Amino acid sequence: MIDVSPAKTATGGQVRRISVLSRFAARPLQPLAAGTRHRKPPTQNSVSTRKFRWVVDAAIPVALVTIAGIGVLLPGSLLPPARIALFAFLLAAILWSTTTMSADYVALATMLLLVLSGGIPQDQLFDALASDVVWLMIGAFVLGGAVQKTGLAARLTQFVIVHARTVEGVFWLLTTVLIPLSFLVPSTSGRAAVTMPVFRSLAAATSDRRIVRALAILIPTIILVSTIVALVGAGSHLIANDLLQQIAQTQISFTQWAMYGLPFGLVASYLSCWVIMRLFLNQRQLRQPLHVSSGDRKPLSPAEGKTLVVVLAMMALWLTEQWHGLEIATVTVAGAVFLTMPGLGVLKWKEGLKSVSWSLIIFVGAALVLGRALIDTGAAKWIIDQIFSVSGIVGTESRPLILVMLALISLTSHLYMTSHSARAAALVPALLYLANSLKLNPIAVMFISTVGMDYCLTFPVSSKALLMFQELEGATYQPADLLRLSAVLIPAHLGLMVLFYFGYWQWIGLAL
């Protein structure tokens, strides 16, 4: 029996890892050389256990799906289309939370189930990729590919190496440089990939494993915490904004999002940096000098200069959308076309397409259809009327209590739903209907809950960026380190969200 399993490399790719069992199956046993340790062949019981492992792994999802199927049949107030939509939603949520199946595959399969069962018309299947959100993400990924290929993002992060003198200085400067990357690279894993060369350079400059561990925690933490600063910082933001348009007929512009999220992202990022330094390093380590060779400091290449001009022009158009009327998706696609233009662009069209995360694009399109089905069939409204009424939140008029409950629900959502985009697709419709039933500001409810959903630091599986740094060779961090960090940062983020609401957000249009 050959047991071949995928293993990730330091760059996020995959290699084929062949276990010891394959050696016994591939060739006859040979006499052991002198000094060679004898390996015990696998027993029949161990082979049988592995063979039927899938039965154990499938038990919980199957049980939960069965319970969900029975549950949606019981309420007499639900119409058949609403039952189908609710079951498809529960099926997707269960598979997202309890299996290792790809989130995009699950979303696509449940969308197809909706169509075949008559829950939604077939046209919605074909219109799944027609949303402006999808085109915005395609353009943003091409932009991110150009920024990475030309070395513009790497040049920005190399700024840390040139100007930092001590470990503490590296941490503060690295945090400062990572925040604006949310505007340039629309993927947390993409931003993690950009910063890996800098991490390796800094890790090679010190022999202290605790410093290396703290760096390996700091970089993905800031990447995730600073996601909220930009509308294009994560696909989940675009999903939430589109659902806001569907349910409340309003949206948050690029400028408004930056106005709401940038101050919070800055404070949360620097607070997280301070916490990491205090938890994992002492004063002697923080004052330790770092001598890192930054290499030759070359001027901007023509490709870097061209990409920088396009990025600045796109951001200017994003910020002035209300003046010229060009939507953010239109501007982004135009920038992507220019950057891939033959003779003028900085990368070929095929290279630009390769930089697009098509699995995320498919997920977004399918997730939007699932969300729309919940809305159109009335299933989302039924969820709010039933579930939130049991909790007592529907009957409360205390805005502080509602704020704290919103923050708690969103901050802890990553514990039972690891996909960032899946959390937005699953929670935002229900929360927006809660806002409608309580006559709350839907923009405030969506944005505040998105702030909480952007937090996903408790387990490595909660984010690809966390996994990428954990799986690097050498002394990086352990899952227990994340648990220790999250035990401090979750209450800190909760307090920060409450503080920002009463001290800033409610005064600039986000009052509940």
Buried (B, 14 or more C-beta within 10 A) or exposed (E): EEBEEEEBEEEBEEEEEEBEBBEBEEEEEEEEEEEEEEEEEBEEEEEEEEEEEEEEEEEEBEEBBEEBEEEBEEEEEBEEBBBBBBBBBBBBBBBBBBEEEBBBBBBBBBBBBBBEBEBBEEEBBEBBBEBBBBBBBBBBBBBBBBBBBBBBBBBBBBBBBEEBEBBBBBBBBBBBBBBBBBBBBBBBBBBBBBBBEBBBBBBEBBEBEEBBBBBBBBBBBBBBBBBBBBBBBBBBBBBBBBBBBBBBEEBBBBBBBBBBBBBBBBBBBBBBBBBBBEBBBEEEBBEBEBEBEEEEEEEBBEBBBBBBEBBEBBBEBBBBBEEEEEBBBBBBBBBBBBBBEEEEBBBEBEBBBEBBBEEBBBBBBBBBBBBBBBBBBBBBBBBBBEEBEEEEBBEEEEBEEBBBBBBBBBBBBBBEBBBBBBBBBBBBBBBBBBBBBBEBBBBBBBBBBBBBBBBBBBBBBBBBBBBBBBBBEEBBBBEEBBEBBBEBBBEBBBEBBBEBBEEBBBEEBBBB
